[in-house]
């Protein structure tokens, strides 16, 4: 079975349709839908801005990033593909 994940919060779903239909608590604009993470499942996920790693997308995106393009600690970590 294939799993699909939200790039912003790590929510897991068995279908793209059900994933992208849901509201995301970590959407960068404060309110919005889940965004499909287009990378593969990994044992470790790294932030594309600062290199911080975590064992899941949800753990990674929970923290603020010191090298985020919006400014230091003004955005969440974002997983690499």
Secondary structure, DSSP 4 states (H G I P E B T S, - for coil): ---EEBTTT--EESSHHHHHHSB-TT-TTSS-B--B--S---SSEEBTTT--EESSHHHHHTSB-TT-TT-TTSSB--B--
